[in-house]
Amino acid sequence: MQALLPLTGRILLAAIFLWSGIKDIRTFEGTAAMMGDQGIFLPQVLLVGAIACLMLGSLALILGLKARWGALLLIVFLIPTTIVFHPPNGNEEEFIQFMKNLALIGALLLIVSAGPGPVSFDGPAPSMKK
C-alpha cells in the first residue's frame, strides 16, 4: 500500500496540468487572444509551447516515465505563468492563485528531488547514500 502513495500523488498532481492542457487545446483561439490582450508577443507560438509542456509534463508524471524531466517541464511552464498571469499585486484572488502555483512548484521540486517512487516506469530512485 505504501508503494502506491507516490503514484497516487503523481496522478493527483498531474491532473490539474493535464486538464489545463486539454482545455487550452479546446479553447486555443480564445486563449491565444487573451494572451495577446495581456501583451504577450506571439501568443499562438507560446501557447503551443505551453500546451506541449502541460501535456508532456503531466503524462510523464502520471506514467512515472522520465518523471523528473516532466516535473521540470511543468516548473518551466509555471514560473512565467505565475509571474505574468498571477502576480501578487494586492488582489486577493490573484494572490491565492500565486500561492497555489508556488505550492505546485514545491510539489514538483519534491518529484525532481526524490523521483517518481517505486510504481513507475522509471522505477525507484537510486539511493542517495554512498
A tleap script that builds the chain and sets N, CA, C and O, in Angstrom:
source leaprc.protein.ff14SB
mol = sequence {
  NMET GLN ALA LEU LEU PRO LEU THR GLY ARG
  ILE LEU LEU ALA ALA ILE PHE LEU TRP SER
  GLY ILE LYS ASP ILE ARG THR PHE GLU GLY
  THR ALA ALA MET MET GLY ASP GLN GLY ILE
  PHE LEU PRO GLN VAL LEU LEU VAL GLY ALA
  ILE ALA CYS LEU MET LEU GLY SER LEU ALA
  LEU ILE LEU GLY LEU LYS ALA ARG TRP GLY
  ALA LEU LEU LEU ILE VAL PHE LEU ILE PRO
  THR THR ILE VAL PHE HIE PRO PRO ASN GLY
  ASN GLU GLU GLU PHE ILE GLN PHE MET LYS
  ASN LEU ALA LEU ILE GLY ALA LEU LEU LEU
  ILE VAL SER ALA GLY PRO GLY PRO VAL SER
  PHE ASP GLY PRO ALA PRO SER MET LYS CLYS
}
set mol.1.N position { 0.820 -1.198 0.000 }
set mol.1.CA position { 0.000 0.000 0.000 }
set mol.1.C position { 0.865 1.264 0.000 }
set mol.1.O position { 0.566 2.221 -0.714 }
set mol.2.N position { 1.920 1.269 0.788 }
set mol.2.CA position { 2.816 2.429 0.885 }
set mol.2.C position { 3.418 2.770 -0.480 }
set mol.2.O position { 3.636 3.944 -0.782 }
set mol.3.N position { 3.687 1.762 -1.299 }
set mol.3.CA position { 4.294 1.985 -2.613 }
set mol.3.C position { 3.352 2.725 -3.558 }
set mol.3.O position { 3.807 3.351 -4.515 }
set mol.4.N position { 2.041 2.662 -3.303 }
set mol.4.CA position { 1.066 3.322 -4.173 }
set mol.4.C position { 0.901 4.813 -3.869 }
set mol.4.O position { 0.338 5.548 -4.680 }
set mol.5.N position { 1.382 5.263 -2.716 }
set mol.5.CA position { 1.218 6.672 -2.351 }
set mol.5.C position { 1.894 7.628 -3.337 }
set mol.5.O position { 1.261 8.598 -3.751 }
set mol.6.N position { 3.160 7.398 -3.734 }
set mol.6.CA position { 3.746 8.306 -4.721 }
set mol.6.C position { 3.007 8.291 -6.065 }
set mol.6.O position { 2.862 9.335 -6.702 }
set mol.7.N position { 2.545 7.125 -6.494 }
set mol.7.CA position { 1.775 7.036 -7.736 }
set mol.7.C position { 0.501 7.865 -7.628 }
set mol.7.O position { 0.182 8.639 -8.530 }
set mol.8.N position { -0.223 7.703 -6.532 }
set mol.8.CA position { -1.451 8.470 -6.324 }
set mol.8.C position { -1.151 9.966 -6.288 }
set mol.8.O position { -1.873 10.765 -6.885 }
set mol.9.N position { -0.099 10.331 -5.596 }
set mol.9.CA position { 0.295 11.742 -5.534 }
set mol.9.C position { 0.640 12.302 -6.904 }
set mol.9.O position { 0.247 13.419 -7.240 }
set mol.10.N position { 1.378 11.525 -7.698 }
set mol.10.CA position { 1.732 11.984 -9.053 }
set mol.10.C position { 0.498 12.178 -9.907 }
set mol.10.O position { 0.398 13.164 -10.636 }
set mol.11.N position { -0.442 11.254 -9.829 }
set mol.11.CA position { -1.670 11.356 -10.628 }
set mol.11.C position { -2.469 12.586 -10.204 }
set mol.11.O position { -2.929 13.353 -11.050 }
set mol.12.N position { -2.631 12.773 -8.908 }
set mol.12.CA position { -3.394 13.928 -8.421 }
set mol.12.C position { -2.708 15.243 -8.781 }
set mol.12.O position { -3.375 16.205 -9.160 }
set mol.13.N position { -1.400 15.290 -8.668 }
set mol.13.CA position { -0.656 16.493 -9.015 }
set mol.13.C position { -0.737 16.777 -10.514 }
set mol.13.O position { -0.903 17.925 -10.925 }
set mol.14.N position { -0.620 15.747 -11.313 }
set mol.14.CA position { -0.631 15.923 -12.773 }
set mol.14.C position { -2.003 16.284 -13.308 }
set mol.14.O position { -2.101 16.884 -14.378 }
set mol.15.N position { -3.065 15.936 -12.599 }
set mol.15.CA position { -4.426 16.142 -13.110 }
set mol.15.C position { -4.697 17.595 -13.469 }
set mol.15.O position { -5.316 17.859 -14.500 }
set mol.16.N position { -4.257 18.538 -12.658 }
set mol.16.CA position { -4.517 19.951 -12.934 }
set mol.16.C position { -3.816 20.398 -14.221 }
set mol.16.O position { -4.353 21.212 -14.973 }
set mol.17.N position { -2.624 19.867 -14.470 }
set mol.17.CA position { -1.877 20.237 -15.672 }
set mol.17.C position { -2.463 19.571 -16.913 }
set mol.17.O position { -2.570 20.197 -17.967 }
set mol.18.N position { -2.838 18.311 -16.784 }
set mol.18.CA position { -3.437 17.605 -17.914 }
set mol.18.C position { -4.741 18.280 -18.322 }
set mol.18.O position { -4.977 18.524 -19.505 }
set mol.19.N position { -5.585 18.580 -17.339 }
set mol.19.CA position { -6.850 19.244 -17.645 }
set mol.19.C position { -6.614 20.616 -18.271 }
set mol.19.O position { -7.323 20.996 -19.203 }
set mol.20.N position { -5.645 21.352 -17.782 }
set mol.20.CA position { -5.339 22.673 -18.330 }
set mol.20.C position { -4.871 22.567 -19.777 }
set mol.20.O position { -5.257 23.382 -20.615 }
set mol.21.N position { -4.045 21.573 -20.075 }
set mol.21.CA position { -3.586 21.376 -21.448 }
set mol.21.C position { -4.729 21.019 -22.380 }
set mol.21.O position { -4.798 21.528 -23.499 }
set mol.22.N position { -5.627 20.152 -21.934 }
set mol.22.CA position { -6.787 19.776 -22.740 }
set mol.22.C position { -7.681 20.993 -22.974 }
set mol.22.O position { -8.157 21.215 -24.087 }
set mol.23.N position { -7.906 21.777 -21.921 }
set mol.23.CA position { -8.723 22.985 -22.047 }
set mol.23.C position { -8.096 23.964 -23.029 }
set mol.23.O position { -8.797 24.561 -23.846 }
set mol.24.N position { -6.778 24.133 -22.954 }
set mol.24.CA position { -6.102 25.061 -23.866 }
set mol.24.C position { -6.181 24.593 -25.315 }
set mol.24.O position { -6.255 25.420 -26.224 }
set mol.25.N position { -6.165 23.304 -25.539 }
set mol.25.CA position { -6.338 22.780 -26.904 }
set mol.25.C position { -7.757 23.080 -27.387 }
set mol.25.O position { -7.949 23.530 -28.517 }
set mol.26.N position { -8.739 22.832 -26.541 }
set mol.26.CA position { -10.140 23.034 -26.916 }
set mol.26.C position { -10.484 24.502 -27.130 }
set mol.26.O position { -11.349 24.821 -27.946 }
set mol.27.N position { -9.816 25.400 -26.406 }
set mol.27.CA position { -10.130 26.834 -26.486 }
set mol.27.C position { -8.934 27.618 -27.021 }
set mol.27.O position { -8.677 28.741 -26.589 }
set mol.28.N position { -8.205 27.019 -27.965 }
set mol.28.CA position { -6.937 27.579 -28.423 }
set mol.28.C position { -7.058 29.047 -28.859 }
set mol.28.O position { -6.299 29.894 -28.387 }
set mol.29.N position { -7.998 29.349 -29.747 }
set mol.29.CA position { -8.117 30.714 -30.281 }
set mol.29.C position { -8.427 31.727 -29.184 }
set mol.29.O position { -7.823 32.798 -29.128 }
set mol.30.N position { -9.368 31.379 -28.315 }
set mol.30.CA position { -9.730 32.291 -27.230 }
set mol.30.C position { -8.594 32.506 -26.249 }
set mol.30.O position { -8.369 33.623 -25.784 }
set mol.31.N position { -7.876 31.432 -25.933 }
set mol.31.CA position { -6.748 31.540 -25.012 }
set mol.31.C position { -5.633 32.381 -25.627 }
set mol.31.O position { -5.044 33.225 -24.951 }
set mol.32.N position { -5.343 32.152 -26.912 }
set mol.32.CA position { -4.318 32.943 -27.593 }
set mol.32.C position { -4.716 34.416 -27.644 }
set mol.32.O position { -3.868 35.291 -27.467 }
set mol.33.N position { -5.994 34.697 -27.883 }
set mol.33.CA position { -6.470 36.087 -27.900 }
set mol.33.C position { -6.312 36.737 -26.533 }
set mol.33.O position { -5.897 37.891 -26.436 }
set mol.34.N position { -6.645 35.991 -25.464 }
set mol.34.CA position { -6.483 36.522 -24.109 }
set mol.34.C position { -5.014 36.806 -23.810 }
set mol.34.O position { -4.689 37.812 -23.180 }
set mol.35.N position { -4.128 35.918 -24.263 }
set mol.35.CA position { -2.699 36.135 -24.064 }
set mol.35.C position { -2.249 37.386 -24.818 }
set mol.35.O position { -1.472 38.184 -24.295 }
set mol.36.N position { -2.736 37.554 -26.041 }
set mol.36.CA position { -2.410 38.749 -26.817 }
set mol.36.C position { -2.896 40.008 -26.128 }
set mol.36.O position { -2.204 41.026 -26.139 }
set mol.37.N position { -4.082 39.954 -25.525 }
set mol.37.CA position { -4.626 41.098 -24.782 }
set mol.37.C position { -3.758 41.450 -23.578 }
set mol.37.O position { -3.736 42.598 -23.133 }
set mol.38.N position { -3.043 40.452 -23.056 }
set mol.38.CA position { -2.136 40.676 -21.918 }
set mol.38.C position { -0.791 41.245 -22.374 }
set mol.38.O position { 0.092 41.504 -21.557 }
set mol.39.N position { -0.646 41.437 -23.705 }
set mol.39.CA position { 0.591 41.991 -24.233 }
set mol.39.C position { 1.655 40.957 -24.534 }
set mol.39.O position { 2.823 41.303 -24.707 }
set mol.40.N position { 1.273 39.699 -24.600 }
set mol.40.CA position { 2.235 38.634 -24.864 }
set mol.40.C position { 2.525 38.585 -26.360 }
set mol.40.O position { 1.609 38.546 -27.183 }
set mol.41.N position { 3.798 38.588 -26.695 }
set mol.41.CA position { 4.265 38.555 -28.075 }
set mol.41.C position { 4.157 37.131 -28.608 }
set mol.41.O position { 4.505 36.182 -27.905 }
set mol.42.N position { 3.680 36.968 -29.837 }
set mol.42.CA position { 3.489 35.664 -30.485 }
set mol.42.C position { 2.709 34.691 -29.601 }
set mol.42.O position { 3.213 33.619 -29.266 }
set mol.43.N position { 1.488 35.057 -29.223 }
set mol.43.CA position { 0.746 34.218 -28.274 }
set mol.43.C position { 0.472 32.805 -28.789 }
set mol.43.O position { 0.491 31.856 -28.006 }
set mol.44.N position { 0.216 32.645 -30.095 }
set mol.44.CA position { -0.060 31.297 -30.606 }
set mol.44.C position { 1.149 30.385 -30.454 }
set mol.44.O position { 1.010 29.218 -30.088 }
set mol.45.N position { 2.334 30.916 -30.735 }
set mol.45.CA position { 3.564 30.124 -30.620 }
set mol.45.C position { 3.816 29.745 -29.163 }
set mol.45.O position { 4.127 28.594 -28.855 }
set mol.46.N position { 3.679 30.720 -28.278 }
set mol.46.CA position { 3.904 30.439 -26.858 }
set mol.46.C position { 2.841 29.501 -26.303 }
set mol.46.O position { 3.131 28.687 -25.426 }
set mol.47.N position { 1.612 29.606 -26.805 }
set mol.47.CA position { 0.558 28.708 -26.346 }
set mol.47.C position { 0.835 27.271 -26.777 }
set mol.47.O position { 0.580 26.340 -26.013 }
set mol.48.N position { 1.347 27.079 -27.975 }
set mol.48.CA position { 1.719 25.723 -28.414 }
set mol.48.C position { 2.803 25.168 -27.481 }
set mol.48.O position { 2.747 24.004 -27.084 }
set mol.49.N position { 3.784 26.002 -27.135 }
set mol.49.CA position { 4.829 25.568 -26.196 }
set mol.49.C position { 4.265 25.247 -24.826 }
set mol.49.O position { 4.671 24.271 -24.196 }
set mol.50.N position { 3.324 26.069 -24.360 }
set mol.50.CA position { 2.705 25.822 -23.057 }
set mol.50.C position { 1.937 24.506 -23.073 }
set mol.50.O position { 2.024 23.719 -22.130 }
set mol.51.N position { 1.183 24.269 -24.148 }
set mol.51.CA position { 0.418 23.023 -24.251 }
set mol.51.C position { 1.362 21.825 -24.278 }
set mol.51.O position { 1.085 20.801 -23.652 }
set mol.52.N position { 2.469 21.947 -24.996 }
set mol.52.CA position { 3.444 20.850 -25.035 }
set mol.52.C position { 3.997 20.575 -23.635 }
set mol.52.O position { 4.094 19.419 -23.224 }
set mol.53.N position { 4.359 21.626 -22.904 }
set mol.53.CA position { 4.854 21.443 -21.530 }
set mol.53.C position { 3.799 20.790 -20.654 }
set mol.53.O position { 4.104 19.871 -19.894 }
set mol.54.N position { 2.559 21.258 -20.754 }
set mol.54.CA position { 1.480 20.716 -19.925 }
set mol.54.C position { 1.216 19.249 -20.223 }
set mol.54.O position { 1.106 18.432 -19.308 }
set mol.55.N position { 1.114 18.916 -21.505 }
set mol.55.CA position { 0.759 17.543 -21.870 }
set mol.55.C position { 1.922 16.579 -21.600 }
set mol.55.O position { 1.735 15.531 -20.982 }
set mol.56.N position { 3.117 16.942 -22.066 }
set mol.56.CA position { 4.269 16.051 -21.858 }
set mol.56.C position { 4.604 15.921 -20.378 }
set mol.56.O position { 4.865 14.822 -19.888 }
set mol.57.N position { 4.595 17.042 -19.673 }
set mol.57.CA position { 4.921 17.008 -18.253 }
set mol.57.C position { 3.922 16.201 -17.443 }
set mol.57.O position { 4.309 15.394 -16.598 }
set mol.58.N position { 2.636 16.417 -17.698 }
set mol.58.CA position { 1.635 15.685 -16.918 }
set mol.58.C position { 1.650 14.197 -17.243 }
set mol.58.O position { 1.508 13.374 -16.339 }
set mol.59.N position { 1.817 13.835 -18.507 }
set mol.59.CA position { 1.876 12.405 -18.858 }
set mol.59.C position { 3.121 11.746 -18.278 }
set mol.59.O position { 3.070 10.593 -17.849 }
set mol.60.N position { 4.239 12.468 -18.262 }
set mol.60.CA position { 5.458 11.926 -17.655 }
set mol.60.C position { 5.246 11.659 -16.164 }
set mol.60.O position { 5.711 10.647 -15.641 }
set mol.61.N position { 4.544 12.567 -15.482 }
set mol.61.CA position { 4.272 12.355 -14.057 }
set mol.61.C position { 3.336 11.173 -13.839 }
set mol.61.O position { 3.591 10.323 -12.986 }
set mol.62.N position { 2.264 11.120 -14.602 }
set mol.62.CA position { 1.285 10.051 -14.417 }
set mol.62.C position { 1.931 8.685 -14.637 }
set mol.62.O position { 1.737 7.766 -13.841 }
set mol.63.N position { 2.690 8.557 -15.706 }
set mol.63.CA position { 3.309 7.272 -16.032 }
set mol.63.C position { 4.558 6.982 -15.204 }
set mol.63.O position { 4.968 5.829 -15.072 }
set mol.64.N position { 5.155 8.027 -14.652 }
set mol.64.CA position { 6.430 7.830 -13.975 }
set mol.64.C position { 7.527 7.515 -14.972 }
set mol.64.O position { 8.471 6.793 -14.653 }
set mol.65.N position { 7.411 8.051 -16.173 }
set mol.65.CA position { 8.382 7.852 -17.240 }
set mol.65.C position { 9.096 9.175 -17.460 }
set mol.65.O position { 8.510 10.123 -17.984 }
set mol.66.N position { 10.367 9.240 -17.059 }
set mol.66.CA position { 11.109 10.500 -17.072 }
set mol.66.C position { 10.361 11.550 -16.242 }
set mol.66.O position { 10.229 12.705 -16.647 }
set mol.67.N position { 9.882 11.125 -15.087 }
set mol.67.CA position { 9.054 11.976 -14.228 }
set mol.67.C position { 9.795 13.224 -13.768 }
set mol.67.O position { 9.197 14.293 -13.648 }
set mol.68.N position { 11.085 13.096 -13.514 }
set mol.68.CA position { 11.851 14.281 -13.097 }
set mol.68.C position { 11.871 15.324 -14.208 }
set mol.68.O position { 11.709 16.517 -13.948 }
set mol.69.N position { 12.067 14.879 -15.440 }
set mol.69.CA position { 12.045 15.804 -16.587 }
set mol.69.C position { 10.657 16.390 -16.765 }
set mol.69.O position { 10.515 17.574 -17.069 }
set mol.70.N position { 9.629 15.566 -16.578 }
set mol.70.CA position { 8.259 16.063 -16.665 }
set mol.70.C position { 7.988 17.135 -15.624 }
set mol.70.O position { 7.364 18.155 -15.920 }
set mol.71.N position { 8.455 16.903 -14.409 }
set mol.71.CA position { 8.282 17.898 -13.349 }
set mol.71.C position { 9.009 19.194 -13.699 }
set mol.71.O position { 8.490 20.284 -13.458 }
set mol.72.N position { 10.206 19.078 -14.265 }
set mol.72.CA position { 10.938 20.286 -14.681 }
set mol.72.C position { 10.200 21.033 -15.791 }
set mol.72.O position { 10.156 22.264 -15.784 }
set mol.73.N position { 9.629 20.312 -16.731 }
set mol.73.CA position { 8.831 20.963 -17.788 }
set mol.73.C position { 7.677 21.755 -17.188 }
set mol.73.O position { 7.397 22.878 -17.609 }
set mol.74.N position { 7.017 21.168 -16.211 }
set mol.74.CA position { 5.886 21.849 -15.584 }
set mol.74.C position { 6.346 23.058 -14.774 }
set mol.74.O position { 5.637 24.062 -14.704 }
set mol.75.N position { 7.506 22.971 -14.173 }
set mol.75.CA position { 8.064 24.131 -13.464 }
set mol.75.C position { 8.381 25.239 -14.465 }
set mol.75.O position { 8.101 26.410 -14.208 }
set mol.76.N position { 8.962 24.871 -15.602 }
set mol.76.CA position { 9.264 25.853 -16.660 }
set mol.76.C position { 7.976 26.530 -17.128 }
set mol.76.O position { 7.982 27.723 -17.431 }
set mol.77.N position { 6.886 25.789 -17.190 }
set mol.77.CA position { 5.589 26.369 -17.542 }
set mol.77.C position { 5.089 27.292 -16.425 }
set mol.77.O position { 4.617 28.396 -16.699 }
set mol.78.N position { 5.191 26.847 -15.176 }
set mol.78.CA position { 4.584 27.573 -14.062 }
set mol.78.C position { 5.264 28.900 -13.738 }
set mol.78.O position { 4.585 29.859 -13.370 }
set mol.79.N position { 6.567 28.976 -13.865 }
set mol.79.CA position { 7.258 30.207 -13.451 }
set mol.79.C position { 6.776 31.423 -14.247 }
set mol.79.O position { 6.318 32.390 -13.639 }
set mol.80.N position { 6.860 31.412 -15.587 }
set mol.80.CA position { 6.370 32.604 -16.296 }
set mol.80.C position { 4.853 32.787 -16.183 }
set mol.80.O position { 4.365 33.917 -16.147 }
set mol.81.N position { 4.111 31.680 -16.129 }
set mol.81.CA position { 2.652 31.777 -15.987 }
set mol.81.C position { 2.298 32.483 -14.685 }
set mol.81.O position { 1.417 33.342 -14.658 }
set mol.82.N position { 2.975 32.125 -13.624 }
set mol.82.CA position { 2.716 32.726 -12.318 }
set mol.82.C position { 3.067 34.204 -12.324 }
set mol.82.O position { 2.301 35.024 -11.818 }
set mol.83.N position { 4.210 34.552 -12.886 }
set mol.83.CA position { 4.656 35.945 -12.903 }
set mol.83.C position { 3.744 36.813 -13.767 }
set mol.83.O position { 3.376 37.916 -13.363 }
set mol.84.N position { 3.377 36.323 -14.955 }
set mol.84.CA position { 2.600 37.131 -15.900 }
set mol.84.C position { 1.119 37.179 -15.538 }
set mol.84.O position { 0.517 38.252 -15.546 }
set mol.85.N position { 0.524 36.029 -15.221 }
set mol.85.CA position { -0.928 35.970 -15.059 }
set mol.85.C position { -1.408 36.046 -13.614 }
set mol.85.O position { -2.578 36.350 -13.380 }
set mol.86.N position { -0.553 35.784 -12.650 }
set mol.86.CA position { -0.985 35.790 -11.248 }
set mol.86.C position { 0.014 36.524 -10.350 }
set mol.86.O position { 0.445 35.978 -9.335 }
set mol.87.N position { 0.385 37.752 -10.712 }
set mol.87.CA position { 1.333 38.467 -9.847 }
set mol.87.C position { 0.663 38.838 -8.519 }
set mol.87.O position { -0.532 39.132 -8.482 }
set mol.88.N position { 1.428 38.821 -7.447 }
set mol.88.CA position { 0.856 39.198 -6.141 }
set mol.88.C position { 0.736 40.728 -6.058 }
set mol.88.O position { 1.578 41.392 -5.453 }
set mol.89.N position { -0.309 41.269 -6.667 }
set mol.89.CA position { -0.447 42.720 -6.826 }
set mol.89.C position { -1.472 43.345 -5.882 }
set mol.89.O position { -1.941 44.453 -6.139 }
set mol.90.N position { -1.824 42.674 -4.816 }
set mol.90.CA position { -2.798 43.207 -3.875 }
set mol.90.C position { -4.192 42.649 -4.076 }
set mol.90.O position { -5.034 42.774 -3.186 }
set mol.91.N position { -4.464 42.031 -5.227 }
set mol.91.CA position { -5.750 41.386 -5.487 }
set mol.91.C position { -5.731 40.026 -4.780 }
set mol.91.O position { -4.867 39.191 -5.044 }
set mol.92.N position { -6.690 39.821 -3.887 }
set mol.92.CA position { -6.674 38.599 -3.068 }
set mol.92.C position { -6.810 37.330 -3.919 }
set mol.92.O position { -6.141 36.334 -3.646 }
set mol.93.N position { -7.665 37.356 -4.941 }
set mol.93.CA position { -7.822 36.183 -5.809 }
set mol.93.C position { -6.514 35.855 -6.537 }
set mol.93.O position { -6.135 34.688 -6.633 }
set mol.94.N position { -5.835 36.868 -7.043 }
set mol.94.CA position { -4.562 36.644 -7.724 }
set mol.94.C position { -3.511 36.134 -6.743 }
set mol.94.O position { -2.675 35.304 -7.101 }
set mol.95.N position { -3.553 36.627 -5.512 }
set mol.95.CA position { -2.596 36.170 -4.508 }
set mol.95.C position { -2.813 34.689 -4.185 }
set mol.95.O position { -1.849 33.946 -3.999 }
set mol.96.N position { -4.070 34.266 -4.120 }
set mol.96.CA position { -4.366 32.845 -3.879 }
set mol.96.C position { -3.829 32.004 -5.032 }
set mol.96.O position { -3.220 30.959 -4.802 }
set mol.97.N position { -4.047 32.450 -6.278 }
set mol.97.CA position { -3.524 31.728 -7.438 }
set mol.97.C position { -1.992 31.705 -7.423 }
set mol.97.O position { -1.375 30.690 -7.746 }
set mol.98.N position { -1.394 32.825 -7.048 }
set mol.98.CA position { 0.060 32.914 -6.934 }
set mol.98.C position { 0.580 31.886 -5.926 }
set mol.98.O position { 1.524 31.150 -6.212 }
set mol.99.N position { -0.043 31.842 -4.748 }
set mol.99.CA position { 0.383 30.907 -3.707 }
set mol.99.C position { 0.134 29.458 -4.120 }
set mol.99.O position { 0.946 28.584 -3.819 }
set mol.100.N position { -0.985 29.194 -4.811 }
set mol.100.CA position { -1.262 27.837 -5.307 }
set mol.100.C position { -0.160 27.397 -6.253 }
set mol.100.O position { 0.317 26.265 -6.177 }
set mol.101.N position { 0.246 28.293 -7.145 }
set mol.101.CA position { 1.302 27.942 -8.090 }
set mol.101.C position { 2.630 27.712 -7.386 }
set mol.101.O position { 3.393 26.832 -7.783 }
set mol.102.N position { 2.919 28.492 -6.344 }
set mol.102.CA position { 4.141 28.239 -5.569 }
set mol.102.C position { 4.080 26.862 -4.909 }
set mol.102.O position { 5.087 26.155 -4.860 }
set mol.103.N position { 2.906 26.477 -4.402 }
set mol.103.CA position { 2.748 25.147 -3.797 }
set mol.103.C position { 2.954 24.053 -4.843 }
set mol.103.O position { 3.585 23.035 -4.559 }
set mol.104.N position { 2.424 24.258 -6.056 }
set mol.104.CA position { 2.620 23.281 -7.127 }
set mol.104.C position { 4.102 23.161 -7.486 }
set mol.104.O position { 4.607 22.059 -7.697 }
set mol.105.N position { 4.786 24.288 -7.553 }
set mol.105.CA position { 6.227 24.249 -7.836 }
set mol.105.C position { 6.944 23.471 -6.735 }
set mol.105.O position { 7.849 22.688 -7.020 }
set mol.106.N position { 6.549 23.679 -5.490 }
set mol.106.CA position { 7.145 22.939 -4.378 }
set mol.106.C position { 6.929 21.441 -4.507 }
set mol.106.O position { 7.856 20.659 -4.296 }
set mol.107.N position { 5.719 21.036 -4.851 }
set mol.107.CA position { 5.434 19.607 -5.023 }
set mol.107.C position { 6.237 19.028 -6.182 }
set mol.107.O position { 6.740 17.908 -6.097 }
set mol.108.N position { 6.357 19.791 -7.262 }
set mol.108.CA position { 7.133 19.323 -8.416 }
set mol.108.C position { 8.620 19.209 -8.063 }
set mol.108.O position { 9.300 18.293 -8.527 }
set mol.109.N position { 9.121 20.135 -7.247 }
set mol.109.CA position { 10.517 20.051 -6.817 }
set mol.109.C position { 10.756 18.788 -5.979 }
set mol.109.O position { 11.842 18.210 -6.030 }
set mol.110.N position { 9.755 18.363 -5.216 }
set mol.110.CA position { 9.886 17.106 -4.464 }
set mol.110.C position { 10.053 15.927 -5.414 }
set mol.110.O position { 10.830 15.014 -5.134 }
set mol.111.N position { 9.338 15.935 -6.529 }
set mol.111.CA position { 9.490 14.848 -7.507 }
set mol.111.C position { 10.863 14.929 -8.168 }
set mol.111.O position { 11.506 13.902 -8.387 }
set mol.112.N position { 11.315 16.132 -8.484 }
set mol.112.CA position { 12.656 16.287 -9.062 }
set mol.112.C position { 13.688 15.726 -8.088 }
set mol.112.O position { 14.632 15.052 -8.501 }
set mol.113.N position { 13.514 15.999 -6.815 }
set mol.113.CA position { 14.468 15.571 -5.800 }
set mol.113.C position { 14.383 14.071 -5.485 }
set mol.113.O position { 15.400 13.379 -5.475 }
set mol.114.N position { 13.182 13.580 -5.232 }
set mol.114.CA position { 13.013 12.212 -4.733 }
set mol.114.C position { 12.723 11.189 -5.817 }
set mol.114.O position { 12.844 9.988 -5.577 }
set mol.115.N position { 12.343 11.641 -7.006 }
set mol.115.CA position { 11.981 10.708 -8.064 }
set mol.115.C position { 10.519 10.319 -7.986 }
set mol.115.O position { 9.791 10.800 -7.118 }
set mol.116.N position { 10.084 9.450 -8.886 }
set mol.116.CA position { 8.665 9.132 -9.012 }
set mol.116.C position { 8.139 8.097 -8.021 }
set mol.116.O position { 6.927 7.943 -7.879 }
set mol.117.N position { 9.021 7.395 -7.346 }
set mol.117.CA position { 8.578 6.336 -6.444 }
set mol.117.C position { 8.671 4.968 -7.111 }
set mol.117.O position { 9.026 4.869 -8.285 }
set mol.118.N position { 8.351 3.913 -6.359 }
set mol.118.CA position { 8.574 2.557 -6.857 }
set mol.118.C position { 7.620 2.107 -7.961 }
set mol.118.O position { 7.992 1.264 -8.777 }
set mol.119.N position { 6.405 2.645 -8.007 }
set mol.119.CA position { 5.439 2.230 -9.031 }
set mol.119.C position { 5.504 3.235 -10.173 }
set mol.119.O position { 4.728 4.189 -10.234 }
set mol.120.N position { 6.453 2.995 -11.077 }
set mol.120.CA position { 6.662 3.900 -12.207 }
set mol.120.C position { 7.499 3.181 -13.250 }
set mol.120.O position { 8.139 2.169 -12.964 }
set mol.121.N position { 7.486 3.716 -14.461 }
set mol.121.CA position { 8.334 3.148 -15.497 }
set mol.121.C position { 9.809 3.432 -15.213 }
set mol.121.O position { 10.683 2.671 -15.628 }
set mol.122.N position { 10.080 4.527 -14.506 }
set mol.122.CA position { 11.459 4.844 -14.137 }
set mol.122.C position { 11.961 3.962 -13.025 }
set mol.122.O position { 13.170 3.783 -12.878 }
set mol.123.N position { 11.056 3.402 -12.230 }
set mol.123.CA position { 11.455 2.571 -11.091 }
set mol.123.C position { 11.859 3.437 -9.922 }
set mol.123.O position { 11.844 4.664 -10.018 }
set mol.124.N position { 12.218 2.813 -8.824 }
set mol.124.CA position { 12.601 3.585 -7.644 }
set mol.124.C position { 13.869 4.401 -7.893 }
set mol.124.O position { 14.751 3.993 -8.649 }
set mol.125.N position { 13.938 5.544 -7.251 }
set mol.125.CA position { 15.097 6.411 -7.382 }
set mol.125.C position { 16.322 5.725 -6.789 }
set mol.125.O position { 16.215 5.020 -5.787 }
set mol.126.N position { 17.498 5.931 -7.409 }
set mol.126.CA position { 18.706 5.367 -6.814 }
set mol.126.C position { 18.943 5.966 -5.434 }
set mol.126.O position { 18.589 7.113 -5.161 }
set mol.127.N position { 19.545 5.167 -4.586 }
set mol.127.CA position { 19.808 5.624 -3.223 }
set mol.127.C position { 20.754 6.809 -3.237 }
set mol.127.O position { 21.707 6.855 -4.015 }
set mol.128.N position { 20.474 7.773 -2.358 }
set mol.128.CA position { 21.338 8.943 -2.243 }
set mol.128.C position { 22.532 8.643 -1.323 }
set mol.128.O position { 23.485 9.419 -1.269 }
set mol.129.N position { 22.474 7.501 -0.593 }
set mol.129.CA position { 23.552 7.149 0.322 }
set mol.129.C position { 24.718 6.564 -0.456 }
set mol.129.O position { 24.539 5.882 -1.465 }
set mol.130.N position { 25.905 6.847 0.035 }
set mol.130.CA position { 27.115 6.289 -0.580 }
set mol.130.C position { 27.879 5.496 0.415 }
set mol.130.O position { 28.931 4.945 0.090 }
savepdb mol mol.pdb
quit
